[in-house]
Amino acid sequence: MRTEAVEQFATRSNFPYLFGVYLAANAIPDASLVVDGPDCALYKAQFIQGRHDLSSTLIDCAGRSRLLVSSVTVEGIVKDRSAELERLFRDASAGRGVVMSASLPMAAITGTQYDLLLRRMTQATGVPGVVIPFGSLGGDWLDGYSETLTALARTVEVRQGDPSPDKVALIGYFMDRNEHDHLANVAELERMLRALGLDPVSVWLSGRPWKQLEAVRDAGLLVALPHGVEAARLLASRTGARVVELPVPLGIAGTMSWLSELGAAIGRDDAAQRFLAQELYDLVPRIRWLVQQVFLGSRVSFVGDPYLVHPMAEFLEELGCVPVLLASVGRQRNETAPALRARVLFEPTAEELRAALQGLPEDRSIDLAIQCDTFGFGGGGAQAVLPFGFATPLWHAVADTPFVGFRGAATLAHRMAEKLMERVRNAR
């Protein structure tokens, strides 16, 4: 029988710091990532390539892998490895747009001067080098992603930029795979920015190469999403660009608010309102019958990215669903988010999730669980399960399947309705 003392040391619903670093490297197709640590660092890529992201190129069986690991041993860690690491950085730079360096605890504590070795590589090859801060002992996957963006912002060359108020860069899109859910999200975000008369010159990150990230130097406006706020602020201090910080535009009301706030902030409120009217005229008839026939009163749970917990709950409520349980794969981050009627569990253990599920009254049992697959929550019961977020190895996006913006709201509603109707059919 588990005791409270044992439970407090149980594995919590979170991912390690390096997962975020790997996801960021995965989203820049011409980036190499050199990890100084034992060979177990290589196996972390298996959570992404061939599992969550079928389009990942981190590992290449032909020898052109973008992830290189020093494979240092306990015996070798005490030696001077500068020459060995410098060769590894040189190998990593061949044909790449940028080289990033990260380390595991056993390597980080030795005080290796990665910045010096990368500068030598850059002088020899012209390829920029980026040192990712060591955060494996205290940070989680979202820290790893955001701190990678901040390190890139510190490194990117901006001196030749020509900032324009009509050019915008989106900083902090969480690109956790290169499939057509996220590619379609990027396209939807750019579509909305263009509707305001803006030219999206750079998206951090978007599955596009380093050169597209460098185009941030020409952006006079930076739209910062939660995963990239610090990076956007740093870029603005270097380029003089203006920063507008906004949440992820998920759901109908969430997207309306996103566009309205951005339009008001840049003096293009009229353009924003015209676009909103057009989009709602198209969207509302599509989902009206779903609200009446499928969603109204459906009890739904969500387990995923902490930055999406509140937007997802608000979207569920506007569809007529009842969010009965919400859980974050990570610690609480948005202290200013509005209160929700449903309970939110931050970084829960599997036991805490099970207890919360069992504690629901019978009339609030879950009809649909929207979740990542990693922690197994919601599987095996009477409820339908909709795979969502990192990691989802059993669902992949071949066709455009966005979940942000207006097109994302329609697509997500479509997926939810399909699962709920399938559940009803199977129950007969």
C-alpha positions in Angstrom: 0.0 0.0 0.0 1.4 3.4 -1.0 1.9 5.9 1.8 2.0 9.7 1.6 5.7 9.7 2.1 6.2 7.3 -0.9 3.8 9.2 -3.1 5.6 12.5 -2.7 8.6 11.0 -4.4 6.6 9.4 -7.2 7.2 10.4 -10.8 5.2 13.5 -11.6 3.6 14.4 -14.8 6.4 16.4 -16.4 9.3 16.0 -18.8 13.0 16.7 -18.3 14.7 19.9 -19.3 16.6 18.3 -22.2 13.3 17.2 -23.9 12.5 20.9 -24.5 16.0 21.5 -25.9 15.6 18.5 -28.2 12.2 19.7 -29.4 13.6 23.1 -30.2 16.5 21.5 -32.1 14.1 19.2 -33.9 12.1 22.3 -35.1 15.1 23.9 -36.8 15.9 21.5 -39.7 19.5 22.8 -40.3 20.5 23.0 -36.7 22.9 20.5 -35.0 22.7 19.8 -31.3 25.8 18.6 -29.5 25.1 17.1 -26.1 28.0 16.6 -23.7 27.1 13.6 -21.6 26.9 9.8 -21.5 25.3 7.9 -24.4 21.9 7.7 -22.7 21.5 11.3 -24.0 21.1 9.8 -27.5 18.1 7.7 -26.4 16.1 10.7 -25.4 15.6 11.4 -29.1 13.6 8.2 -29.3 10.7 9.9 -27.5 10.6 12.2 -30.6 11.9 10.6 -33.7 9.8 7.7 -35.1 7.5 8.0 -32.2 5.9 11.4 -31.6 7.3 13.0 -34.8 7.4 10.9 -37.9 9.1 13.8 -39.8 11.9 14.2 -37.4 15.5 14.3 -38.7 17.4 14.4 -35.4 18.8 10.9 -36.0 20.0 9.7 -39.4 21.0 6.0 -40.1 23.2 7.2 -42.9 25.4 9.1 -40.5 24.1 12.7 -41.0 22.4 12.9 -37.6 21.7 16.4 -36.2 22.0 15.1 -32.7 25.6 14.3 -31.6 26.5 13.0 -28.2 30.0 13.0 -26.7 29.3 9.7 -24.9 31.7 10.7 -22.1 32.2 8.1 -19.4 32.7 8.4 -15.7 36.4 7.6 -16.2 36.8 10.1 -19.1 35.0 13.1 -17.5 38.0 14.0 -15.3 40.3 14.5 -18.3 40.8 17.5 -20.6 38.4 16.9 -23.4 38.7 20.2 -25.2 40.3 18.8 -28.4 37.7 16.0 -28.6 34.8 18.4 -28.1 36.2 20.9 -30.6 36.3 18.1 -33.2 32.7 17.2 -32.4 31.6 20.8 -32.9 33.4 20.9 -36.2 31.7 17.7 -37.3 28.4 19.1 -36.2 28.8 22.3 -38.3 29.3 20.6 -41.6 26.4 21.8 -43.9 24.4 23.3 -40.9 23.0 26.7 -40.3 23.7 26.7 -36.5 25.3 24.5 -33.9 23.8 24.3 -30.4 25.5 22.9 -27.3 23.9 21.4 -24.2 25.2 19.3 -21.4 24.1 16.8 -18.7 24.9 17.3 -15.1 28.0 15.1 -14.9 29.6 17.1 -17.8 28.3 20.5 -16.8 29.9 20.5 -13.3 33.4 20.1 -14.8 33.3 23.7 -16.0 34.0 23.0 -19.7 34.2 26.2 -21.7 31.7 25.4 -24.4 31.4 29.0 -25.4 35.1 29.2 -26.1 35.0 26.0 -28.2 32.0 27.2 -30.1 33.7 30.5 -30.9 36.7 28.6 -32.3 34.3 26.6 -34.4 32.6 29.7 -35.7 35.9 31.4 -36.6 36.9 28.3 -38.5 33.6 27.5 -40.3 31.4 30.7 -40.1 28.6 28.7 -38.6 27.2 30.4 -35.4 27.3 28.5 -32.1 24.8 28.7 -29.3 25.3 27.5 -25.7 22.1 26.3 -24.1 22.1 27.1 -20.3 22.4 24.1 -18.1 19.1 23.5 -16.4 18.6 19.8 -16.1 18.5 19.8 -12.3 15.9 22.5 -11.7 14.1 23.1 -15.0 11.5 21.1 -16.9 10.8 20.6 -20.6 9.1 24.0 -21.1 12.1 25.7 -19.4 14.4 23.8 -21.8 12.4 25.0 -24.8 12.1 28.6 -23.7 15.8 28.9 -22.6 16.9 27.5 -26.0 14.9 30.3 -27.7 16.5 32.8 -25.4 20.0 31.5 -26.2 19.2 31.7 -29.9 18.0 35.3 -29.3 21.2 36.2 -27.6 23.2 34.7 -30.6 21.4 35.7 -33.8 23.1 38.4 -35.8 20.9 41.5 -36.0 23.3 44.3 -37.0 22.3 44.2 -40.6 18.6 44.4 -39.9 16.2 46.9 -41.4 13.2 46.9 -38.9 9.8 47.9 -40.3 6.6 48.4 -38.3 4.7 46.3 -40.9 7.1 43.3 -40.4 6.3 41.0 -37.5 8.1 38.0 -35.9 6.2 35.5 -33.9 8.3 34.4 -30.9 7.5 31.3 -28.8 5.4 29.1 -31.0 5.7 25.6 -29.4 6.7 23.5 -32.3 6.8 20.0 -30.8 6.8 18.1 -34.1 7.2 18.7 -37.8 3.8 17.2 -38.8 0.8 18.9 -40.3 -0.9 19.8 -37.0 1.9 22.2 -36.2 2.7 23.2 -39.8 -1.0 24.1 -40.2 -0.9 26.0 -36.9 2.0 28.1 -38.2 0.1 28.7 -41.4 -3.0 29.8 -39.5 -1.1 32.2 -37.2 0.6 33.8 -40.3 -2.8 34.0 -42.0 -4.2 36.0 -39.0 -1.2 38.3 -38.9 -1.5 39.0 -42.6 -5.2 39.8 -42.1 -4.0 42.8 -40.0 -1.8 44.0 -42.8 1.4 42.6 -41.2 4.2 40.7 -43.0 5.3 37.6 -40.9 9.0 37.5 -41.7 10.0 35.0 -39.0 8.4 32.4 -36.7 10.3 31.0 -33.7 9.9 28.1 -34.1 8.2 26.7 -37.2 10.2 23.8 -38.8 12.0 26.3 -41.0 15.8 26.8 -41.2 18.1 29.2 -39.4 18.0 31.8 -42.2 14.3 32.3 -41.6 15.0 32.8 -37.8 17.6 35.4 -38.7 15.0 37.4 -40.5 13.8 38.5 -37.1 16.3 41.4 -37.5 13.8 43.0 -39.9 10.8 42.8 -37.6 9.6 46.0 -36.0 7.0 44.1 -34.1 7.5 40.9 -32.0 4.4 39.0 -31.0 5.5 36.9 -27.9 3.6 33.7 -27.1 4.1 32.3 -23.6 6.9 29.9 -24.5 9.0 32.7 -25.8 8.4 35.8 -23.8 12.0 36.1 -22.4 13.4 35.5 -25.9 11.2 38.2 -27.4 12.2 40.7 -24.7 15.9 40.0 -25.3 15.4 40.4 -29.1 13.6 43.7 -28.6 16.5 45.0 -26.4 18.9 44.2 -29.3 16.8 45.4 -32.3 14.5 48.1 -30.8 11.4 46.2 -31.9 8.1 46.5 -30.0 6.9 43.5 -28.1 3.2 42.5 -27.7 2.7 39.6 -25.3 -0.3 37.4 -26.0 -1.6 33.9 -25.0 -1.9 31.0 -27.4 -5.0 31.8 -29.6 -6.9 28.6 -28.9 -10.7 28.4 -29.2 -13.2 30.9 -30.7 -13.3 33.5 -27.9 -9.6 33.0 -27.3 -8.8 33.8 -30.9 -11.2 36.7 -31.0 -9.5 38.2 -27.9 -6.0 37.5 -29.4 -6.8 39.4 -32.6 -8.6 42.2 -30.8 -5.8 42.8 -28.4 -3.2 42.7 -31.1 -5.2 45.0 -33.4 -5.8 47.5 -30.6 -2.1 47.4 -29.6 -0.9 48.3 -33.1 -3.6 50.6 -34.1 -5.3 48.2 -36.5 -8.5 47.5 -34.6 -10.7 48.1 -37.7 -8.9 45.5 -39.7 -9.1 43.0 -36.8 -12.8 43.5 -36.4 -13.5 43.1 -40.1 -11.5 39.9 -40.1 -13.3 38.6 -37.0 -16.7 39.2 -38.6 -15.7 37.3 -41.8 -14.3 34.4 -39.8 -17.3 34.1 -37.5 -19.7 34.2 -40.4 -17.9 31.2 -41.8 -17.2 29.3 -38.6 -20.4 29.5 -36.5 -22.7 27.7 -39.0 -20.2 24.9 -39.2 -20.3 24.0 -35.6 -23.7 25.2 -34.5 -25.4 21.8 -34.9 -22.4 20.1 -33.1 -23.0 22.2 -30.1 -26.7 21.3 -30.0 -26.4 17.6 -30.9 -23.0 16.5 -29.5 -21.2 18.9 -27.2 -23.9 20.2 -24.9 -23.4 18.7 -21.5 -20.5 16.4 -22.5 -18.1 16.0 -19.7 -14.5 16.5 -20.8 -11.0 16.3 -19.2 -7.8 17.8 -20.4 -4.2 16.8 -19.7 -1.5 18.7 -21.4 0.7 21.8 -21.7 0.2 24.2 -18.7 -0.1 27.2 -21.1 -3.1 25.5 -22.8 -5.0 24.5 -19.7 -7.0 27.7 -19.4 -7.6 28.3 -23.1 -8.7 24.7 -23.6 -11.1 24.9 -20.6 -12.6 28.1 -22.0 -13.0 26.5 -25.4 -14.8 23.5 -23.9 -17.2 25.8 -22.1 -18.0 27.9 -25.1 -18.9 24.6 -27.0 -21.3 23.7 -24.2 -19.0 21.0 -22.7 -18.4 20.6 -19.0 -14.6 20.5 -18.1 -14.6 18.2 -15.1 -10.9 17.6 -14.6 -7.9 19.6 -15.9 -4.2 18.6 -15.4 -1.0 20.2 -16.4 2.1 18.3 -17.6 4.3 20.7 -15.8 4.2 23.1 -12.9 1.9 26.1 -12.7 3.1 29.0 -14.8 0.4 31.5 -15.5 -0.4 33.1 -12.1 -2.8 35.7 -13.8 -5.0 33.2 -15.6 -8.7 33.5 -14.7 -10.3 31.1 -12.2 -11.9 28.0 -13.6 -14.9 26.0 -12.4 -13.0 22.7 -12.8 -10.1 21.7 -10.6 -6.6 22.0 -12.1 -3.9 19.6 -11.1 -0.4 20.8 -11.7 2.4 18.2 -12.3 0.3 15.5 -10.6 1.6 11.9 -10.1 -0.2 9.0 -11.7 -1.8 8.2 -8.3 -3.1 11.7 -7.9 -4.6 11.6 -11.4 -6.3 8.3 -10.6 -7.6 9.5 -7.3 -9.0 12.7 -8.9 -10.7 10.5 -11.5 -12.2 8.1 -8.9 -13.3 11.1 -6.8 -15.6 12.4 -9.5 -19.3 11.8 -8.7 -21.1 9.4 -11.0 -23.0 12.2 -12.8 -19.7 13.8 -13.7 -17.9 10.8 -15.1 -15.8 11.7 -18.2 -17.2 11.3 -21.7 -14.1 12.5 -23.5 -10.4 12.7 -22.4 -8.2 15.1 -24.4 -4.7 14.3 -23.5 -1.1 13.4 -24.3 -0.6 9.6 -24.3 2.5 9.5 -22.1 0.9 9.1 -18.7 -2.0 6.8 -19.7 -4.6 8.9 -18.0 -8.1 8.3 -19.3 -7.2 5.2 -21.3 -9.1 1.9 -20.7 -12.3 3.4 -19.4 -15.7 4.0 -21.0 -14.7 7.5 -22.1 -13.4 8.4 -25.6 -9.8 9.5 -25.8 -8.5 12.2 -28.1 -4.7 12.3 -28.4 -3.4 15.8 -28.1 0.0 17.4 -27.4 3.4 16.0 -26.6 3.7 13.1 -26.7 1.2 11.4 -29.0 2.9 8.4 -30.6 -0.4 6.8 -31.6 -1.8 9.7 -33.6 -0.1 11.6 -36.4 -1.2 14.5 -38.6 -0.8 13.7 -42.3 -3.4 16.2 -43.5 -3.6 19.8 -42.2 -5.0 19.5 -38.6 -4.5 22.9 -36.8 -5.7 23.5 -33.3 -5.1 27.3 -33.0 -6.9 30.2 -34.5 -10.3 29.9 -36.2 -9.4 27.1 -38.5 -7.9 25.3 -35.5 -11.2 25.8 -33.5 -13.1 24.1 -36.4 -10.7 21.3 -36.7 -10.5 20.6 -33.0 -14.3 20.7 -32.7 -14.4 18.2 -35.6 -12.0 15.8 -33.9 -13.9 16.1 -30.6 -17.3 15.4 -32.2 -15.9 12.4 -34.1 -14.7 10.8 -30.8 -17.9 11.6 -28.9 -20.1 10.2 -31.6 -18.0 7.1 -32.0 -18.3 6.6 -28.2 -22.1 6.7 -28.5 -22.1 4.3 -31.4 -19.9 1.8 -29.6 -22.1 2.0 -26.5 -25.2 0.7 -28.4 
